[in-house]
Amino acid sequence: MRARHAPFASALVLVALAACGKHDAPSAPLDATAGPSASSSPSASASAAPQGPSTWSGTYKSVVGSIYVPDGGEWANTKWRGDPGEDGVGAGTLTLTATPAGDVKGTLDGVLGPATVAGKLVGDELTASISGQTFTGTLDAKRGSTGALDGTARAASTFNAHFLREATFSLAKKP
């Protein structure tokens, strides 16, 4: 039974492969008055060379973080007990490398580090996670009019949940 259907199956596979092999770009309507398009000129394709990774670096400044409780009522003036506001408060450096696909990896050093950073840069927005031995958290930023990535990091201590930190940072693109 199998041998009887083999020629039909082979023909079907050949037709499918032939159809898959044709991926011509859709043709544009012909216009005799239009000149050659910029995309067809050799100089336009030469200027579209692939870009390499982009590196961003800068500093951050962290302060004692806060928790917001909506409609706090009885919790409105509550402060974390046991947080002296010293651990993880201060300055540090942040260096990130973004691939052309938007994958981001980097390092965070200073009072919240050492830690690694991993995330995504999509358009003008960066989101990433911070993974360190002393603090973990998230960071997000937007590219401003100057081209810098300006944002905020929020981190919690890995050894004392009372220690919450918020840091602001600005990263400039390295040439």
Backbone as ProteinMPNN parsed JSONL, in Angstrom:
{"seq_chain_A": "MRARHAPFASALVLVALAACGKHDAPSAPLDATAGPSASSSPSASASAAPQGPSTWSGTYKSVVGSIYVPDGGEWANTKWRGDPGEDGVGAGTLTLTATPAGDVKGTLDGVLGPATVAGKLVGDELTASISGQTFTGTLDAKRGSTGALDGTARAASTFNAHFLREATFSLAKKP", "coords_chain_A": {"N_chain_A": [[0.822, -1.194, 0.0], [1.932, 1.236, 0.765], [3.915, 1.719, -1.214], [2.363, 2.226, -3.453], [1.297, 4.8, -3.047], [3.504, 6.392, -3.008], [4.539, 7.748, -5.42], [2.621, 9.82, -5.704], [2.869, 11.177, -3.223], [5.534, 12.006, -3.415], [5.391, 13.748, -5.578], [3.722, 15.687, -4.493], [5.346, 16.709, -2.441], [7.417, 17.793, -4.0], [6.005, 19.817, -5.374], [5.294, 21.429, -3.192], [7.839, 22.2, -2.255], [8.754, 23.614, -4.467], [6.952, 25.735, -4.484], [7.593, 26.941, -2.059], [10.109, 27.845, -2.591], [9.868, 30.119, -4.086], [10.096, 33.319, -3.453], [9.664, 35.96, -4.326], [9.905, 39.484, -4.248], [7.07, 41.602, -3.85], [5.929, 43.176, -6.779], [6.224, 46.57, -7.689], [3.843, 48.996, -8.858], [4.16, 49.939, -12.272], [5.638, 52.942, -13.299], [6.21, 55.241, -15.547], [7.175, 57.812, -15.288], [8.572, 57.947, -12.968], [11.758, 57.995, -11.439], [14.721, 55.995, -10.758], [14.508, 54.239, -7.677], [15.598, 55.134, -4.343], [16.259, 52.931, -2.848], [17.169, 51.104, -4.681], [19.552, 52.021, -5.589], [23.121, 51.719, -5.721], [24.655, 53.185, -3.853], [22.928, 53.647, -1.706], [22.516, 51.11, -0.626], [25.074, 50.527, 0.235], [25.452, 52.298, 2.313], [23.895, 51.277, 4.275], [25.14, 49.634, 6.182], [25.556, 46.965, 8.539], [25.108, 47.583, 12.009], [27.174, 47.511, 14.947], [27.388, 46.374, 18.399], [26.208, 48.67, 20.955], [27.577, 50.651, 23.488], [26.874, 51.838, 26.723], [27.442, 54.028, 29.411], [27.654, 55.23, 32.804], [26.76, 56.949, 35.85], [25.143, 56.233, 39.018], [22.957, 57.229, 41.669], [21.935, 56.279, 44.77], [19.203, 56.109, 47.078], [17.362, 55.733, 50.186], [14.648, 53.622, 49.71], [11.063, 53.621, 49.163], [7.769, 52.469, 50.046], [4.652, 52.345, 48.543], [1.39, 52.413, 49.639], [-1.713, 52.031, 48.452], [-4.482, 54.057, 49.321], [-3.732, 54.081, 52.037], [-4.556, 54.688, 54.691], [-4.478, 53.614, 57.857], [-1.888, 52.806, 57.444], [-0.533, 54.866, 56.306], [1.543, 56.548, 57.354], [3.551, 54.786, 57.96], [6.799, 53.519, 58.463], [9.65, 51.659, 57.403], [10.944, 49.541, 59.822], [14.13, 49.127, 61.276], [15.749, 49.806, 59.127], [18.536, 51.433, 58.686], [19.314, 53.146, 56.717], [21.852, 53.212, 55.589], [23.262, 51.035, 54.342], [23.765, 50.293, 50.966], [23.23, 52.875, 50.142], [24.193, 55.591, 48.274], [26.703, 56.151, 45.777], [27.477, 54.829, 42.486], [28.585, 52.929, 39.579], [27.412, 52.198, 36.263], [27.356, 50.116, 33.502], [26.394, 49.276, 30.288], [25.783, 47.122, 27.482], [24.291, 47.057, 24.381], [22.961, 44.982, 21.915], [22.437, 45.053, 18.312], [19.964, 43.826, 18.023], [18.703, 44.526, 20.326], [19.157, 43.247, 22.757], [20.351, 43.478, 26.047], [23.153, 43.617, 28.159], [25.116, 43.911, 31.12], [27.005, 45.577, 33.751], [26.776, 46.502, 37.193], [28.22, 48.461, 39.557], [29.52, 49.53, 42.765], [27.693, 50.874, 45.568], [25.347, 49.328, 45.363], [26.22, 47.073, 44.163], [28.588, 44.371, 43.643], [26.866, 43.621, 40.589], [25.013, 41.959, 37.981], [23.454, 42.973, 34.929], [20.645, 42.496, 32.896], [18.608, 42.733, 30.026], [16.303, 44.465, 27.827], [16.473, 46.747, 25.101], [14.296, 48.591, 23.501], [13.482, 50.498, 20.896], [13.342, 53.624, 22.225], [13.274, 52.852, 24.852], [14.374, 51.237, 27.789], [14.393, 48.266, 29.643], [15.281, 46.258, 32.385], [16.761, 43.661, 34.454], [18.328, 43.446, 37.661], [20.834, 41.564, 39.072], [22.396, 40.611, 41.851], [24.706, 39.799, 44.551], [24.196, 41.204, 46.849], [22.127, 43.072, 46.351], [19.087, 42.96, 44.488], [16.965, 43.636, 41.677], [15.118, 45.892, 39.545], [15.459, 47.895, 36.579], [14.63, 50.782, 34.678], [14.547, 52.872, 31.799], [14.524, 55.788, 29.67], [15.388, 57.089, 26.489], [16.562, 60.284, 26.229], [16.277, 63.669, 24.875], [18.892, 64.426, 24.54], [20.131, 62.101, 23.909], [21.023, 60.498, 25.911], [20.487, 57.758, 28.192], [18.194, 57.954, 30.605], [17.133, 57.087, 33.812], [15.554, 54.992, 36.353], [16.371, 52.85, 39.03], [15.232, 50.172, 41.003], [15.741, 48.441, 43.938], [16.121, 45.639, 46.162], [17.45, 44.415, 49.2], [19.269, 41.383, 49.326], [19.717, 40.061, 51.648], [18.353, 41.318, 53.712], [15.192, 42.11, 53.91], [14.131, 44.544, 54.612], [15.626, 46.545, 53.512], [15.224, 48.692, 51.083], [15.961, 50.214, 48.007], [16.209, 53.077, 45.901], [17.403, 54.285, 42.886], [18.675, 56.829, 40.802], [19.791, 57.295, 37.467], [22.018, 58.179, 34.77], [22.991, 57.46, 31.569], [25.49, 57.667, 29.161], [26.076, 57.27, 25.682], [28.833, 55.516, 24.524], [31.401, 56.511, 22.273]], "CA_chain_A": [[0.0, 0.0, 0.0], [2.802, 2.398, 0.879], [4.594, 1.939, -2.483], [1.401, 2.75, -4.405], [1.094, 6.231, -2.812], [4.797, 7.076, -3.014], [4.685, 8.768, -6.475], [1.761, 10.964, -5.399], [3.473, 11.915, -2.105], [6.748, 12.649, -3.911], [4.98, 14.881, -6.403], [3.202, 16.7, -3.585], [6.502, 17.317, -1.777], [8.098, 18.633, -4.993], [5.195, 21.016, -5.601], [5.413, 22.271, -1.993], [9.174, 22.791, -2.236], [8.832, 24.619, -5.531], [6.185, 26.907, -4.047], [8.32, 27.598, -0.969], [11.326, 28.443, -3.108], [9.581, 31.39, -4.752], [9.849, 34.406, -2.498], [9.927, 37.221, -5.005], [9.301, 40.655, -3.623], [5.936, 42.084, -4.64], [6.361, 44.2, -7.72], [5.562, 47.862, -7.559], [3.22, 49.376, -10.117], [5.084, 50.618, -13.176], [5.384, 54.363, -13.482], [7.239, 55.686, -16.483], [7.709, 59.119, -14.906], [9.383, 57.837, -11.75], [13.147, 57.618, -11.631], [15.106, 54.857, -9.927], [14.283, 54.489, -6.248], [16.811, 55.202, -3.521], [16.598, 51.616, -2.349], [17.818, 50.318, -5.709], [20.847, 52.587, -5.932], [24.211, 51.059, -5.008], [25.14, 53.97, -2.722], [22.012, 53.499, -0.575], [22.737, 49.832, 0.033], [26.38, 50.548, 0.871], [25.379, 53.066, 3.556], [23.088, 50.537, 5.242], [25.987, 48.602, 6.778], [25.055, 46.554, 9.847], [25.73, 48.239, 13.153], [27.617, 46.627, 16.006], [26.822, 46.682, 19.711], [26.358, 50.015, 21.506], [27.904, 50.619, 24.914], [26.402, 52.986, 27.48], [27.983, 54.016, 30.771], [27.372, 56.407, 33.609], [26.731, 56.77, 37.298], [23.847, 56.262, 39.684], [22.931, 57.697, 43.065], [20.818, 55.582, 45.412], [18.671, 56.612, 48.346], [16.438, 54.806, 50.827], [13.417, 53.495, 48.939], [9.797, 53.709, 49.89], [6.686, 51.623, 49.578], [3.397, 53.063, 48.448], [0.209, 51.61, 49.918], [-2.869, 52.826, 48.037], [-5.47, 54.254, 50.382], [-3.041, 53.53, 53.194], [-5.266, 54.84, 55.959], [-3.652, 53.364, 59.042], [-0.515, 52.541, 57.027], [-0.049, 56.036, 55.581], [2.79, 57.09, 57.903], [4.388, 53.684, 58.405], [8.161, 53.454, 57.929], [10.301, 50.379, 57.652], [11.791, 49.495, 61.012], [15.386, 48.417, 61.116], [16.523, 50.266, 57.987], [19.276, 52.621, 59.104], [19.552, 54.022, 55.582], [23.274, 53.31, 55.262], [23.626, 50.007, 53.365], [23.224, 50.502, 49.628], [22.938, 54.284, 49.889], [25.38, 56.27, 47.777], [26.933, 56.23, 44.344], [28.089, 53.704, 41.803], [28.669, 53.016, 38.129], [26.57, 51.284, 35.5], [27.809, 49.989, 32.122], [25.526, 48.364, 29.545], [26.035, 46.94, 26.062], [23.083, 46.647, 23.675], [23.17, 44.457, 20.573], [21.491, 45.64, 17.358], [18.65, 43.212, 18.24], [18.118, 45.104, 21.529], [19.513, 42.533, 23.98], [21.235, 44.294, 26.876], [23.882, 42.985, 29.267], [26.041, 44.864, 31.69], [27.413, 45.46, 35.15], [26.469, 47.577, 38.124], [29.187, 48.436, 40.653], [29.292, 50.559, 43.768], [26.985, 50.499, 46.794], [24.333, 48.306, 45.083], [26.851, 45.968, 43.449], [28.575, 44.134, 42.215], [25.684, 42.933, 40.072], [24.888, 41.898, 36.532], [22.228, 43.56, 34.409], [20.213, 41.873, 31.637], [17.298, 43.241, 29.651], [15.995, 44.803, 26.438], [16.37, 48.136, 24.666], [13.373, 48.6, 22.372], [13.287, 51.904, 20.546], [13.972, 54.519, 23.2], [12.972, 52.39, 26.211], [15.187, 50.166, 28.352], [13.943, 47.585, 30.856], [16.273, 45.235, 32.706], [16.806, 43.166, 35.821], [19.606, 43.541, 38.358], [21.062, 40.359, 39.869], [23.644, 40.695, 42.595], [24.744, 39.072, 45.813], [23.674, 42.026, 47.941], [20.863, 43.695, 45.949], [18.473, 42.563, 43.216], [15.853, 44.526, 41.371], [14.826, 46.226, 38.158], [15.73, 49.277, 36.165], [14.009, 51.19, 33.429], [15.039, 54.178, 31.354], [14.116, 56.281, 28.353], [16.389, 57.916, 25.833], [16.116, 61.668, 26.202], [16.601, 64.477, 23.699], [20.348, 64.487, 24.409], [20.617, 60.78, 23.527], [21.368, 59.734, 27.114], [19.456, 56.928, 28.805], [17.947, 58.442, 31.96], [16.154, 56.197, 34.397], [15.458, 54.686, 37.776], [16.529, 51.455, 39.444], [14.637, 49.839, 42.305], [16.397, 47.216, 44.382], [15.916, 45.177, 47.535], [18.573, 43.657, 49.724], [19.084, 39.932, 49.289], [19.872, 39.511, 52.989], [17.477, 41.977, 54.664], [14.078, 42.623, 53.113], [13.797, 45.917, 55.005], [16.455, 47.497, 52.782], [14.757, 49.003, 49.733], [16.707, 51.349, 47.483], [15.849, 53.656, 44.609], [18.555, 54.996, 42.34], [18.505, 57.494, 39.513], [21.021, 57.189, 36.705], [22.098, 58.722, 33.43], [24.03, 56.741, 30.834], [25.842, 58.257, 27.868], [26.549, 56.3, 24.71], [30.256, 55.664, 24.224], [31.653, 56.581, 20.828]], "C_chain_A": [[0.87, 1.263, 0.0], [3.458, 2.727, -0.466], [3.655, 2.544, -3.519], [1.204, 4.262, -4.265], [2.387, 7.039, -2.878], [4.924, 8.081, -4.151], [3.838, 10.001, -6.213], [2.371, 11.819, -4.294], [4.726, 12.645, -2.563], [6.404, 13.876, -4.742], [4.471, 16.02, -5.545], [4.337, 17.432, -2.883], [7.231, 18.229, -2.755], [7.336, 19.91, -5.27], [5.321, 21.965, -4.418], [6.773, 22.941, -1.939], [9.315, 23.867, -3.305], [8.094, 25.89, -5.132], [6.915, 27.661, -2.962], [9.555, 28.321, -1.476], [11.095, 29.791, -3.764], [9.19, 32.433, -3.72], [10.192, 35.725, -3.146], [9.236, 38.347, -4.256], [8.126, 41.098, -4.466], [6.392, 43.208, -5.539], [5.544, 45.465, -7.523], [4.9, 48.19, -8.887], [4.213, 50.155, -10.975], [4.661, 52.068, -13.35], [6.508, 54.9, -14.349], [7.857, 57.013, -16.075], [8.616, 59.045, -13.694], [10.789, 57.41, -12.108], [13.471, 56.412, -10.762], [14.938, 55.207, -8.452], [15.609, 54.495, -5.505], [17.228, 53.825, -3.046], [17.3, 50.767, -3.395], [19.189, 50.861, -6.075], [21.942, 51.93, -5.116], [24.674, 51.846, -3.797], [24.229, 53.837, -1.511], [22.249, 52.179, 0.133], [24.084, 49.796, 0.729], [26.329, 51.297, 2.192], [24.577, 52.35, 4.637], [23.885, 49.387, 5.843], [25.453, 48.231, 8.153], [25.831, 47.232, 10.971], [26.137, 47.199, 14.182], [26.958, 46.998, 17.319], [27.096, 48.125, 20.129], [26.625, 49.891, 22.997], [27.497, 51.94, 25.556], [27.032, 52.906, 28.867], [27.654, 55.327, 31.477], [27.348, 56.06, 35.08], [25.293, 56.757, 37.803], [24.034, 56.792, 41.095], [21.713, 57.067, 43.707], [20.469, 56.214, 46.754], [17.774, 55.526, 48.942], [15.128, 54.812, 50.049], [12.179, 53.578, 49.811], [8.798, 52.731, 49.297], [5.422, 52.459, 49.594], [2.261, 52.083, 48.708], [-0.995, 52.444, 49.52], [-3.923, 52.889, 49.14], [-4.952, 53.699, 51.698], [-3.782, 53.638, 54.506], [-4.327, 54.675, 57.128], [-2.189, 53.118, 58.694], [0.16, 53.775, 56.422], [1.292, 56.556, 56.089], [3.735, 56.007, 58.404], [5.738, 53.729, 57.715], [8.717, 52.078, 58.239], [11.133, 50.481, 58.925], [13.062, 48.736, 60.681], [16.201, 48.834, 59.907], [17.247, 51.548, 58.377], [19.579, 53.573, 57.951], [21.009, 54.169, 55.226], [23.685, 52.298, 54.197], [22.964, 50.301, 52.031], [22.848, 51.935, 49.31], [24.233, 54.96, 49.452], [25.469, 56.196, 46.272], [27.566, 54.958, 43.793], [28.096, 53.926, 40.307], [27.827, 51.923, 37.481], [27.075, 51.305, 34.064], [26.964, 48.93, 31.439], [25.966, 48.3, 28.088], [24.764, 46.386, 25.436], [23.456, 46.156, 22.282], [22.209, 45.15, 19.618], [20.08, 45.058, 17.513], [17.977, 43.731, 19.502], [18.399, 44.346, 22.802], [20.552, 43.332, 24.737], [21.851, 43.448, 27.978], [24.836, 44.021, 29.814], [26.355, 44.591, 33.135], [27.022, 46.709, 35.919], [27.455, 47.426, 39.279], [28.879, 49.571, 41.612], [28.471, 50.013, 44.923], [25.896, 49.452, 46.573], [24.936, 47.058, 44.434], [27.853, 45.226, 44.297], [27.329, 43.347, 41.807], [25.76, 42.891, 38.551], [23.53, 42.467, 36.141], [21.914, 42.86, 33.088], [18.823, 42.382, 31.304], [17.181, 43.497, 28.171], [15.973, 46.311, 26.247], [15.531, 48.103, 23.398], [13.046, 50.058, 22.066], [14.055, 52.779, 21.515], [13.761, 54.073, 24.635], [13.798, 51.175, 26.599], [14.484, 49.593, 29.57], [14.925, 46.453, 31.117], [16.138, 44.795, 34.153], [18.229, 43.281, 36.348], [19.734, 42.291, 39.218], [22.419, 40.448, 40.536], [23.583, 39.897, 43.873], [24.151, 39.884, 46.951], [22.345, 42.695, 47.618], [20.391, 43.109, 44.62], [17.317, 43.508, 42.945], [15.662, 44.729, 39.887], [15.298, 47.64, 37.855], [15.001, 49.538, 34.864], [14.466, 52.605, 33.098], [14.44, 54.509, 30.001], [15.247, 57.134, 27.805], [15.825, 59.319, 25.72], [16.551, 62.385, 24.941], [18.111, 64.592, 23.487], [20.942, 63.162, 23.958], [20.996, 59.914, 24.707], [20.182, 58.861, 27.547], [19.323, 57.376, 30.253], [16.876, 57.564, 32.58], [16.27, 56.016, 35.886], [15.661, 53.193, 37.979], [15.875, 51.299, 40.808], [15.193, 48.5, 42.73], [16.067, 46.92, 45.834], [17.133, 44.36, 47.937], [18.265, 42.161, 49.657], [19.204, 39.311, 50.677], [18.979, 40.169, 54.033], [16.361, 42.677, 53.886], [13.662, 44.042, 53.493], [14.553, 46.953, 54.192], [15.954, 47.622, 51.346], [15.481, 50.252, 49.259], [16.168, 51.778, 46.135], [17.047, 54.468, 44.142], [18.179, 55.645, 41.021], [19.849, 57.412, 38.788], [20.877, 57.876, 35.357], [23.268, 58.053, 32.742], [24.243, 57.394, 29.48], [26.385, 57.162, 26.963], [28.023, 56.578, 24.424], [30.45, 55.69, 22.714], [32.253, 55.296, 20.285]], "O_chain_A": [[0.565, 2.236, -0.69], [3.55, 3.9, -0.825], [4.102, 3.3, -4.382], [0.966, 4.941, -5.264], [2.344, 8.267, -2.807], [5.379, 9.197, -3.9], [4.284, 11.119, -6.472], [2.394, 13.045, -4.402], [4.965, 13.779, -2.15], [7.048, 14.918, -4.623], [4.749, 17.186, -5.825], [4.291, 18.655, -2.745], [7.626, 19.334, -2.382], [7.938, 20.977, -5.389], [5.441, 23.176, -4.608], [6.865, 24.125, -1.614], [9.928, 24.909, -3.069], [8.559, 26.996, -5.41], [6.874, 28.891, -2.931], [10.002, 29.295, -0.87], [12.05, 30.538, -3.976], [8.08, 32.416, -3.187], [10.934, 36.526, -2.576], [8.143, 38.188, -3.712], [8.176, 40.981, -5.69], [7.146, 44.087, -5.121], [4.348, 45.427, -7.233], [5.343, 47.716, -9.933], [5.01, 50.938, -10.458], [3.481, 52.375, -13.525], [7.65, 54.995, -13.897], [8.978, 57.311, -16.488], [9.356, 59.989, -13.419], [10.989, 56.563, -12.979], [12.587, 55.868, -10.1], [15.197, 56.337, -8.038], [16.605, 53.941, -5.969], [18.417, 53.568, -2.858], [17.968, 49.796, -3.04], [19.924, 50.206, -6.814], [21.734, 51.611, -3.945], [25.056, 51.243, -2.794], [24.712, 53.907, -0.381], [22.194, 52.119, 1.361], [24.23, 49.094, 1.73], [27.084, 50.972, 3.108], [24.581, 52.773, 5.793], [23.362, 48.284, 5.997], [24.946, 49.096, 8.867], [27.044, 47.425, 10.887], [25.524, 46.136, 14.28], [26.066, 47.845, 17.351], [28.086, 48.726, 19.712], [25.969, 49.111, 23.687], [27.741, 53.016, 25.009], [27.14, 51.818, 29.433], [27.414, 56.363, 30.857], [27.849, 55.017, 35.501], [24.365, 57.2, 37.127], [25.141, 56.796, 41.633], [20.588, 57.283, 43.258], [21.318, 56.768, 47.453], [17.467, 54.529, 48.288], [14.568, 55.87, 49.763], [12.257, 53.602, 51.039], [8.974, 52.235, 48.184], [5.159, 53.192, 50.547], [2.183, 51.036, 48.064], [-1.286, 53.454, 50.161], [-4.209, 51.891, 49.801], [-5.641, 52.945, 52.385], [-3.651, 52.76, 55.358], [-3.465, 55.524, 57.357], [-1.329, 53.214, 59.57], [1.335, 53.708, 56.062], [2.114, 56.976, 55.275], [4.632, 56.291, 59.197], [5.812, 53.954, 56.507], [8.314, 51.423, 59.2], [11.932, 51.405, 59.079], [13.045, 47.8, 59.882], [17.265, 48.261, 59.674], [16.649, 52.624, 58.397], [20.052, 54.687, 58.177], [21.383, 55.167, 54.609], [24.382, 52.654, 53.246], [21.756, 50.531, 51.964], [22.201, 52.185, 48.293], [25.24, 54.913, 50.158], [24.456, 56.178, 45.573], [28.11, 54.135, 44.529], [27.67, 54.973, 39.82], [27.569, 50.874, 38.072], [27.211, 52.373, 33.466], [26.829, 47.815, 31.943], [26.455, 49.281, 27.528], [24.222, 45.378, 25.891], [24.181, 46.834, 21.553], [21.252, 45.78, 20.069], [19.102, 45.723, 17.172], [16.81, 43.425, 19.744], [17.922, 44.757, 23.86], [21.523, 43.811, 24.151], [21.167, 42.669, 28.641], [25.31, 44.896, 29.09], [26.029, 43.537, 33.68], [26.949, 47.81, 35.374], [27.513, 46.37, 39.909], [28.082, 50.459, 41.311], [28.541, 48.823, 45.228], [25.546, 48.742, 47.516], [24.22, 46.087, 44.185], [27.95, 45.429, 45.507], [26.811, 42.528, 42.566], [26.47, 43.676, 37.923], [22.581, 42.443, 36.925], [22.802, 42.653, 32.262], [17.957, 42.461, 32.176], [17.846, 42.859, 27.355], [15.516, 47.055, 27.115], [15.99, 47.648, 22.35], [12.421, 50.754, 22.865], [15.278, 52.686, 21.613], [14.04, 54.839, 25.557], [13.908, 50.211, 25.841], [14.029, 50.341, 30.436], [15.353, 45.767, 30.188], [15.495, 45.457, 34.968], [19.199, 43.222, 35.593], [18.841, 41.99, 40.009], [23.458, 40.372, 39.88], [22.53, 39.377, 44.241], [23.654, 39.314, 47.922], [21.514, 42.873, 48.509], [21.197, 42.803, 43.741], [16.758, 44.105, 43.865], [15.993, 43.865, 39.074], [15.505, 48.458, 38.751], [14.784, 48.634, 34.058], [14.734, 53.419, 33.982], [13.926, 53.645, 29.29], [15.963, 57.806, 28.547], [14.737, 59.518, 25.178], [17.129, 61.776, 24.04], [18.559, 64.831, 22.366], [22.133, 63.095, 23.653], [21.263, 58.724, 24.542], [19.025, 59.197, 27.294], [20.248, 57.194, 31.045], [15.837, 57.317, 31.968], [16.965, 56.754, 36.583], [15.179, 52.376, 37.194], [15.958, 52.186, 41.657], [15.129, 47.528, 41.977], [15.774, 47.817, 46.625], [17.758, 43.699, 47.108], [17.136, 41.737, 49.903], [18.831, 38.153, 50.867], [18.849, 39.642, 55.138], [16.585, 43.722, 53.277], [12.908, 44.677, 52.755], [14.169, 48.122, 54.177], [16.226, 46.766, 50.503], [15.605, 51.228, 49.999], [15.728, 50.955, 45.332], [17.628, 55.24, 44.905], [17.446, 55.064, 40.22], [20.907, 57.453, 39.414], [19.772, 58.119, 34.873], [24.392, 58.065, 33.244], [23.289, 57.643, 28.742], [27.066, 56.243, 27.418], [28.414, 57.707, 24.126], [29.762, 54.99, 21.972], [32.522, 55.198, 19.088]]}, "name": "protein", "num_of_chains": 1, "seq": "MRARHAPFASALVLVALAACGKHDAPSAPLDATAGPSASSSPSASASAAPQGPSTWSGTYKSVVGSIYVPDGGEWANTKWRGDPGEDGVGAGTLTLTATPAGDVKGTLDGVLGPATVAGKLVGDELTASISGQTFTGTLDAKRGSTGALDGTARAASTFNAHFLREATFSLAKKP"}
